[in-house]
Structures are given as structure tokens and as C-alpha cells.
Amino acid sequence: MPVLPDQASAAFLQELIKDAKAQIRNGFILGLVGLLFASFGFLSYATGTLGFSLAWLALGIAGAAMVIGAFYVMIHADMQQNRWKRQLVAFASSAVKSPEATPSTVEGEEYFDENYQDWKNPFEEDKEVEENHFQSR
């Protein structure tokens, strides 16, 4: 498989994810049609309302096979979609190189130390900042 440029491989993964969503939708529709065929075929065969023939039984079996096929299509497409999403996330995270994790700082103040002791809420107002703000007015 040839190596694609970064943007092309990300776009390719996004298209694969869209295709998997379409396959899931198509599998759902196939399942509904199969369920309709199976119920109509088996009920007509069992009750004999439209004549007692093997054609109704064959329609019911075909509908059951469609339901089973639809479940296979939906499960397989969902597994592929999740795999491609993980690849896209891994690709995006590798493309954006983040610096090593360091404690969050604002104007030189650390919100937590390495041992997570003396933790300071980042949304908590600083009393010193408030006092300096009021004193400057």
C-alpha cells in the first residue's frame, strides 16, 4: 500500500468512516425488509390464508436469511468504523506533537505540584490579585 501524504490519509480515513455509516444504514434497511419478508412468508405459510404452498415458506426463509445478513453487515461495518476512528484519532494525535505534560501555570503560579499536594482550583479567584486590583484604583 503506498504511503499517502498526511492530509490525504486523514481525508481517506474520513471517507471510509462515512462509507461505514452508509453500510450500517443499508444493513438496517435490509434487516427491516428481511423481517417483513420473513414475517409475511412464515405467517402466510403457517395460517394457509393465501394457499398452502412452499413458496411462502421459501419467502420466509429468504427473509430470515436477509435479517441474518443484515446483522452481519451492520456488525462488520460498525467494527470497521470504530477501527478507522481509532486510526484517525491516533493519526491526528501523532500529527499534532504535544509538549511533555507539565503543570499548568498562569503568570508563574502552579495550580498543582508534582505530588498533587497543595492543589489550587484554577477557577478560584486569587485574593492577592483582587487586593492589588482594588488598590490600584
Secondary structure, DSSP 8 states (H G I E B T S, - for coil): -----HHHHHHHHHHHHHHHHHHHHHHHHHHHHHHHHHHHHHHHHHH-TT---HHHHHHHHHHHHHHHHHHHHHHHHHHHHHHHHHHHHHHHHHHS--------EETTEESS-TT--S---TTS--HHHHHHHHHH-
